[in-house]
Amino acid sequence: MTLRLTVIDQTPIHEARTYATAPAASLDLALECEALGYYRYWVAEHHNSIQFAGSSPEILLTRIASATRTMRVGSGGIMLSHYSPYKVAETFSLLAGLFPGRIDLGIGRAPGGDQLSSLALAAPGLPVEHDHFPRQAAELCAFLRGDFPSNHAYAALACSTSSATLPSLWMLGSGGGSSSLAGHLGMGLALAKFIAPKVCSPAIFQHHAQAYRPAGATTSPPRLLALAVVCAASDEEARYLAGTAVYRKMMAARAPREALLSPAEVQMHYKRMSDDQRRLYAETLDDMVIGSPETCRRQIQALANEFGCNEIGIVTVTHAYEHRLRSYQLLAQACIVDDRSATVKHSEGDLQ
């Protein structure tokens, strides 16, 4: 199975990269990854975070799309519960017209932040309840596709998209709860194993496919498996550098959250951990793809085969930008077949 690799960029606040300057690192990384042959570059949405600086994916992806030429660029994802589906549709309709054949719209139902940021984003109203997400997602698709029923209240509203410029539509999920909805709406499914590794299974893609085919689709359901990856020259070095991401994951439920720690700082904390904490550290490490280029290639290929998925999203969080860049470089050398003719054909295998 020939693999496509996609970058999923959370815009981490690295060593010497502040909240204000981290987005510039995302642009630098995107330019490097396009040259390396990565197929897509998606940016995430987080609010009120001291670890991630990507609070406005539609702005960051616009800057990246304007500087790149061949990669697809998109959101991974827009947290739709904060926004009007009509406004998101208008925004991505405009983007798709500016960068035809290159824009992906990925949406998610998680807040991407804490309760306070959700309240502030909804003001002067109240945050949208979780149960409204299916309706929001359906309206978003209908606005972009122009297929509201004639008696719908929004039938007279239109977004200036055509079949040639419609963005590729994706739904993000981590536990399977969105798989049937994504299939029913004819959207691709990006499964975030890096968020919930214990509950992600190939069955989630199967549920998506079962709902997708009756929706009238004639192509295979688009699917992407997103993994946490740290690649370095050796397995030992990669495991050391991955300490930043492992410790962040372990402490995710703690408030207030800490800034991303250096691998050396993580090792100092590790020495003071209890046996239970060390077991959790080891389990978290094992849930990631970590190692030399050959080790990572072998693990990624095995997961791609297990999940029946030929596109892998790579989420890499390190303390230093140069280690993050090097990880993407080594992965490209190990996994990406140098077939730029296939890379340039953006619309093939994508979904509108």
Solvent accessible surface area in square Angstrom, and as a share of the most:
residue,aa,sasa,rsa
1,M,118,0.53
2,T,92,0.54
3,L,14,0.07
4,R,62,0.23
5,L,1,0.01
6,T,0,0.00
7,V,0,0.00
8,I,11,0.06
9,D,0,0.00
10,Q,16,0.07
11,T,2,0.01
12,P,2,0.01
13,I,31,0.16
14,H,8,0.03
15,E,95,0.43
16,A,101,0.78
17,R,62,0.23
18,T,77,0.45
19,Y,113,0.43
20,A,88,0.68
21,T,64,0.37
22,A,1,0.01
23,P,39,0.24
24,A,55,0.43
25,A,1,0.01
26,S,1,0.00
27,L,25,0.12
28,D,61,0.32
29,L,0,0.00
30,A,0,0.00
31,L,76,0.38
32,E,70,0.31
33,C,0,0.00
34,E,29,0.13
35,A,72,0.56
36,L,43,0.21
37,G,8,0.07
38,Y,1,0.00
39,Y,5,0.02
40,R,1,0.01
41,Y,0,0.00
42,W,1,0.00
43,V,0,0.00
44,A,8,0.06
45,E,4,0.02
46,H,38,0.17
47,H,22,0.10
48,N,105,0.54
49,S,26,0.17
50,I,91,0.46
51,Q,9,0.04
52,F,5,0.02
53,A,5,0.04
54,G,4,0.04
55,S,39,0.25
56,S,33,0.21
57,P,1,0.01
58,E,56,0.25
59,I,123,0.62
60,L,20,0.10
61,L,0,0.00
62,T,44,0.26
63,R,126,0.46
64,I,0,0.00
65,A,1,0.00
66,S,51,0.33
67,A,31,0.24
68,T,0,0.00
69,R,169,0.62
70,T,46,0.27
71,M,1,0.00
72,R,8,0.03
73,V,0,0.00
74,G,0,0.00
75,S,0,0.00
76,G,6,0.06
77,G,1,0.01
78,I,4,0.02
79,M,16,0.07
80,L,0,0.00
81,S,17,0.11
82,H,29,0.13
83,Y,64,0.24
84,S,58,0.37
85,P,15,0.10
86,Y,64,0.24
87,K,124,0.52
88,V,10,0.05
89,A,0,0.00
90,E,69,0.31
91,T,33,0.19
92,F,1,0.01
93,S,5,0.03
94,L,117,0.58
95,L,8,0.04
96,A,1,0.01
97,G,45,0.43
98,L,105,0.52
99,F,31,0.13
100,P,80,0.50
101,G,30,0.29
102,R,24,0.09
103,I,2,0.01
104,D,0,0.00
105,L,0,0.00
106,G,0,0.00
107,I,0,0.00
108,G,4,0.03
109,R,61,0.22
110,A,53,0.41
111,P,56,0.35
112,G,16,0.16
113,G,32,0.31
114,D,63,0.33
115,Q,144,0.64
116,L,124,0.62
117,S,14,0.09
118,S,14,0.09
119,L,77,0.38
120,A,72,0.55
121,L,65,0.32
122,A,26,0.20
123,A,65,0.50
124,P,149,0.93
125,G,44,0.42
126,L,150,0.75
127,P,49,0.31
128,V,57,0.33
129,E,117,0.53
130,H,105,0.47
131,D,128,0.66
132,H,77,0.34
133,F,3,0.01
134,P,51,0.32
135,R,117,0.43
136,Q,5,0.02
137,A,0,0.00
138,A,39,0.31
139,E,21,0.09
140,L,0,0.00
141,C,3,0.02
142,A,12,0.09
143,F,4,0.02
144,L,4,0.02
145,R,79,0.29
146,G,64,0.61
147,D,86,0.44
148,F,29,0.12
149,P,82,0.52
150,S,114,0.73
151,N,138,0.71
152,H,66,0.29
153,A,97,0.75
154,Y,85,0.32
155,A,41,0.31
156,A,104,0.80
157,L,72,0.36
158,A,81,0.63
159,C,16,0.10
160,S,110,0.71
161,T,29,0.17
162,S,61,0.39
163,S,90,0.58
164,A,77,0.60
165,T,32,0.19
166,L,21,0.11
167,P,1,0.01
168,S,1,0.00
169,L,0,0.00
170,W,2,0.01
171,M,0,0.00
172,L,37,0.18
173,G,14,0.14
174,S,32,0.21
175,G,46,0.44
176,G,20,0.19
177,G,69,0.66
178,S,7,0.04
179,S,2,0.02
180,S,61,0.40
181,L,30,0.15
182,A,0,0.00
183,G,0,0.00
184,H,128,0.57
185,L,23,0.12
186,G,12,0.11
187,M,0,0.00
188,G,0,0.00
189,L,1,0.01
190,A,4,0.03
191,L,1,0.01
192,A,8,0.07
193,K,31,0.13
194,F,37,0.16
195,I,94,0.48
196,A,24,0.19
197,P,24,0.15
198,K,143,0.61
199,V,89,0.51
200,C,12,0.07
201,S,41,0.26
202,P,34,0.21
203,A,39,0.30
204,I,10,0.05
205,F,1,0.00
206,Q,99,0.44
207,H,88,0.39
208,H,0,0.00
209,A,5,0.04
210,Q,119,0.53
211,A,24,0.19
212,Y,0,0.00
213,R,145,0.53
214,P,107,0.67
215,A,51,0.39
216,G,60,0.57
217,A,37,0.28
218,T,136,0.79
219,T,89,0.52
220,S,92,0.59
221,P,9,0.06
222,P,13,0.08
223,R,51,0.19
224,L,0,0.00
225,L,0,0.00
226,A,3,0.02
227,L,5,0.03
228,A,17,0.13
229,V,0,0.00
230,V,1,0.01
231,C,1,0.01
232,A,3,0.03
233,A,80,0.62
234,S,48,0.31
235,D,63,0.33
236,E,142,0.64
237,E,70,0.31
238,A,0,0.00
239,R,111,0.40
240,Y,97,0.37
241,L,11,0.05
242,A,0,0.00
243,G,0,0.00
244,T,1,0.01
245,A,11,0.09
246,V,0,0.00
247,Y,14,0.05
248,R,45,0.17
249,K,65,0.28
250,M,24,0.11
251,M,39,0.17
252,A,32,0.25
253,A,106,0.82
254,R,123,0.45
255,A,92,0.71
256,P,122,0.77
257,R,116,0.42
258,E,53,0.24
259,A,58,0.45
260,L,14,0.07
261,L,26,0.13
262,S,20,0.13
263,P,14,0.09
264,A,55,0.42
265,E,74,0.33
266,V,0,0.00
267,Q,59,0.26
268,M,111,0.49
269,H,55,0.24
270,Y,62,0.23
271,K,151,0.64
272,R,166,0.60
273,M,22,0.10
274,S,57,0.37
275,D,102,0.53
276,D,93,0.48
277,Q,79,0.35
278,R,88,0.32
279,R,139,0.51
280,L,81,0.40
281,Y,16,0.06
282,A,48,0.37
283,E,89,0.40
284,T,14,0.08
285,L,12,0.06
286,D,103,0.54
287,D,50,0.26
288,M,23,0.10
289,V,5,0.03
290,I,11,0.06
291,G,0,0.00
292,S,19,0.13
293,P,33,0.21
294,E,89,0.40
295,T,15,0.09
296,C,0,0.00
297,R,81,0.30
298,R,128,0.47
299,Q,64,0.28
300,I,0,0.00
301,Q,41,0.18
302,A,57,0.45
303,L,31,0.15
304,A,0,0.00
305,N,87,0.45
306,E,103,0.46
307,F,6,0.03
308,G,41,0.39
309,C,1,0.01
310,N,72,0.37
311,E,6,0.03
312,I,0,0.00
313,G,0,0.00
314,I,0,0.00
315,V,8,0.04
316,T,3,0.02
317,V,10,0.06
318,T,1,0.00
319,H,29,0.13
320,A,7,0.05
321,Y,27,0.10
322,E,109,0.49
323,H,64,0.29
324,R,3,0.01
325,L,31,0.15
326,R,114,0.41
327,S,0,0.00
328,Y,1,0.00
329,Q,40,0.18
330,L,13,0.06
331,L,0,0.00
332,A,6,0.05
333,Q,125,0.56
334,A,29,0.22
335,C,15,0.09
336,I,32,0.16
337,V,95,0.55
338,D,113,0.58
339,D,62,0.32
340,R,104,0.38
341,S,81,0.52
342,A,49,0.38
343,T,23,0.13
344,V,81,0.47
345,K,115,0.49
346,H,22,0.10
347,S,81,0.52
348,E,96,0.43
349,G,57,0.55
350,D,25,0.13
351,L,20,0.10
352,Q,78,0.35
